[in-house]
Amino acid sequence: MNTQSDLEWIPRTGIQLRKAGVQFDAVRVDGDHGRALADRLARMTGGAPGPIVEEANGRRAVYFLVPVGSTSHRAWPDGVTRLTAAPNRISYIPVPALDGLTWPLTWRYRPTTGDHLVHARLLHAALHSPE
């Protein structure tokens, strides 16, 4: 795994919001469905699905960090929220530090390199496949 300095978009401590459309976009799936989806992607990718953040409270959201613009031109099922940038639209994605106090966020699957993100087409396929 690369060092913190190789992943400049990750905060050194705590949690920060990152503007969608700069380093990445995100797909949010809430609750147990999001966690099961993350684990399915991990199995499909040999344990390296790309960076996935999970939230421990509220909606218990799971954020799949995907390449900028990769979620457009696809029909996403109900219950999926795309966090993207568009004219007159700004979205922010919560990102925890790799270590330390980041509750309620944590990495379900940590980033490995700055350019390895969740593959949006694979995520889309996994959402539409039977468990």
C-alpha angles and dihedrals in degrees: 000000000000122000125259090261090060090058101052094170092066114088117240091228138009123352132314134183117238121202113243115241096038109079097353147336124233142221115212123206116177131224131345091340090063093048092049090048091052091052092047089053090050090054090047092052101041092257097311107096095148129254115334123175124198132198121219099204141035111021089356087231123196116209119205109199108218135175116282112274095006096117097060124098092033130102107234119199125250113281094039119111121198115211104201142136121252138150108301091003130099125179129185127207122206114232124187127208116257092247140014132040109345102142127181089028128060138160112263087183116012123224114258102190134006093250100042106097133159110285104243095206091051090047090050091050092048090052090055098042125090115256 
